């Protein structure tokens, strides 16, 4: 499963989902994007889980 971790969550959250492919909003280059646009981008990238 590919998971997107929002910029408002602590980076250590990645450690909690180690068994999945987890990416931060910062890593994806999506810092500052509003939630509705962020969800659309995540859907386009086949992200199955989001923590906003």
Secondary structure, DSSP 8 states (H G I E B T S, - for coil): -EEEE-TTS-TTHHHHTTTSEEEEHHHHT-TT--HHHHHHHHHHTT--EEE-
